[in-house]
Each structure stands twice: as C-alpha cells, then as structure tokens.
Amino acid sequence: MIEHYSLADYLVEKQGILKNKKLIDAFRAVDRKDFVTEQDKDIAYADHPLEIGYGQTISQPYTVAFMLELLEPQAGNIVMDVGSGSGWTSALLAYVVGKEGKVYAIERVPELCRFGRENVAKYPQLAKRVDFLCQDATDGLPEFTPDRILVSASANAVPDVWRETLAVGGRMVIPIRETVTLFIKRDKNEFEKHEYPGFVFVPLVKN
C-alpha cells in the first residue's frame, strides 16, 4: 500500500518517471488524499485515476508526473491549467511556480470548479497563487501570456488561441486523443512538437 510520503518515492524509484527536484518536493508537500472524494480516501495513493463525479477523474499519479516533467514549470511562471478538476495539479503547479508565479485553474463543470477550489484552500499559501475560473477553456485567456499550458483532458486539436497566447519559449502539454503531446513555442508561429502515445484521458468538456 503506497502512502502519501512514499508516493513521490514510488514515482522516482519504482517508476523512474519523477526526476525534477522541485516536482518531487511538490508531490511530497501536496497530499493527493486531499483531492479525492470521501469514498476514495482509502485508495488515494493508488496509481490509477479515480472518479470525482460528472464523468471526470483525478488523473493517475504516473500520468501527472509524466506530463509535469514534460511541462518543466519554473518559479515565476504563469500557468494555465486546463481541466483542473480536483485541483491536485493546480496545487502541485502552485508549489513549483512559487510566490511570484500564478496558476489559472480552468474548469468547465461548476461543481468541479467549486470542488477544486475547496481542495486547494486546504493549502492556504498555495491557494494564494491559484485563481479558479469556471468557464470554457477553449476560449483561452487572451488577456494573459502564459509560460506554460497544461491540459488534463483529451482534445481533437489545439485551439488557435492557446497557440497564439503561449509565450515564446513556452511549453504546452496536451493529450491529442490518446497521445500526450508536447509543444515548445520557438517563435511566434513556430512550434517544436513531441508525441508520446499510449495514454487514456477523459474528453475535454466544452460548450
């Protein structure tokens, strides 16, 4: 049975997926148990997705670690967290970006937006770094230029507004159908693309 403090060790030593020290610290500081439903508290550290209602899940720890390693969040980053759901990834990101950073957690389902906000509020210092937006993420945040975009639900294509607003040098990690895809913005209209197939995600909810 994996416990909270050994979940990071499991992802580092057994799975070999978690390598970045700041991310390892985040996994140790932010307890996944605080982000699952009451009925799943006893299996909060299982390495598989858990239902949180409304057809959505809290992602498998392995998958979250894999995507965050690709994302490479940095201190001071502005991050758009699409499909924030339980708020777990938002809290992990808030830990990494630090006091000078900001995480915009976007969730289309109002009940899950509230669930995520309440969960992150269990970590008052991290909650100061997260703004929850209950809206359609495909509209993007045109008033901001995010350094990182993390998408935790499967899309058929990348909305143009996400490509346009991502900062030059920024990174976007998004599941395109069953393939985790990393985009690195090299110039205004130039993207480097890397694909990692073999994943399963719930579909992105949109209007």
N, C-alpha and C positions, 0 to 999 in steps of 0.2 A: 504494500500500500504506500503510494507516494504521499508525503506530507508537504506542507507549504514550503518550508525552508529547503527541502530536498528537491523540489520541482526544478529549480534552476540547475542544481547539480545533475539531475536526470537529463536535462536538455543539453548540458555541457558534456557530461562524461558518457552517458549511455547512448544518446542520440548524436552527439557531436555537432549539433546544429547551432548552439548558442555560443558565441565567441567574443563578442564585444563586451568589454568590462562594464561599461555604463548600462548596457542592456541586462547583463547578468545581475547587477545591483538592483535594477528596476524590478526584475522578476522576484527578487528576494524581498523587496520593500512593499510590493503590491500583491496582496493575497487574493488569488483567484476565487477563493471561497466567498469573498465579499461581493462577488459579481454574478453569482449563480442564484437560481431560485431556491426557496426554502427546501423544497423536496429533493434537491440535488446537492445539498450541503455535504452529505457523507461521501459523495463521489466527485467533489470539486476538483481534485487533483488528477483525475483520470485523464489520460492522454487521448481524449476524443471530444468532439463537440457535444454540447449539452443544450437542450431546448430551453429557450427563455420566453416562449409564447409568440403568438402572431406569426407562426411559420418561420421564425428566426432562431438562431443559435448563438451561443458564445463559442468561438472557434476553438479547435484543438490546439493545445499549447505548442505542439511541434510546428503547426502551420503559422501561428502567431510569431514564434521565434524566427522561423524561416523568412517570413515577409519583413519583419523588422530588421533583420540582418541585411536584407537587400536594400531596405529603405535608407539605412545609415543616418538616422536622425542625429542632429548635433545640438549642442547648447545654443540657445538663442533662436532656434528655428521657429518659423511659423508653419504649422502643420494642419492640413485639412484631413480629418479622419471621417471617411465616408462610410455610412452604415455602422455607426458607433455602438448601437445595440446596448449591451450590458454596461458599457463604459470601461471595460477592462483595458482595451488597447489605448483608449484615451488617457487613462491614468498612467499606464506604462510610458506613453509618449510624454506626458506632462513631467514625469520624473526625469526623463532624459533631457528635455529642452531647457529645464531649469527656470529660474525666476525671470530671466529675460526673454523666454520663449512664450509661445501661445499655441494652444491646440483648439481648433474649431471642430467640435464633435457634431456631425450632421446625421440626423436620424429622421426618417420619413414617418415612422409609426409613432403617434403621440404618446401612447402608453409606454413604449420602449424608451423614448426620449426622456420621459419622467423617471423611469427605472434606472437608466444610466446616470442621470444627474444625481439621484439619491444615492447610488452606489459610490460615485466619485466623491460625494460630500463626506463620506467616511474618512477621507484623507484631506483635511482642511487646507493644508499647504498646497497640495496638488490641485484641489478644486479651484484655487485662485487663478490657475493657469489654463483652465478649460472653460470655454464658452459653448453651451449646448444650443444648437439651432434645430428646431423641429420643422424641417422643410425638405423639399425635393432637392437632393444633392446634385442632380443632373443640371440644375441651374447654376451650379458653381458658386463662387464668392468673388464676383467680378471686381469688388472694391478692394480685394487683397491680392497680394502676390505671394502665394505660399511657396516655401522652400521644399516642402515635402507633401505628397498626397498619398494617403493610404486608403485603399478601398477593400472592404472586407466582405463584399458580395459580388457575385458574378455578373458581368456585363457582356453584351454582344460587341460593343465598340466603346471607344473612349470619347466622351462628349468633347466637342471642339473647345468649349470654354475652359475645360481643365487643362488642355494643351496650351491654350493661349495665356492663361494666367499663371501657370507654373513658372517660377523664377528660372532664368538661365543658370545652368549649373545644378538645378533642382532635380529631384528624383521622384518618380511616381511608381507605386507598386499596385497593380490591379489584376484581378483574375479576369481573363478574357475566356469566357466559357469555363473550361476545366484546366486552363493553363495560367499559372501565375506569371505575369509579365512585368518586367522592369523597364521603364522608360527613363533615360537620362537626357535632359534638355541641354544640348551642346550649344545651340544658338537659337535665335527667335523661331525659326522654322525647321530646325534640325534636331532629330532625336536619335539616340542610340537605343537599340531595343534588344532585350534578352528574354528568352522564353523558358519556362520551367513547367512542363506538363505533368499531369497525373494527380491533380487535386480536385476536390469536390466542394462547391460552395452553394449557399442558398442564393437565389437570384436577387439582383438589386431591385428594390422597390421604388417605383417612380409613378408620377401622376399619369 
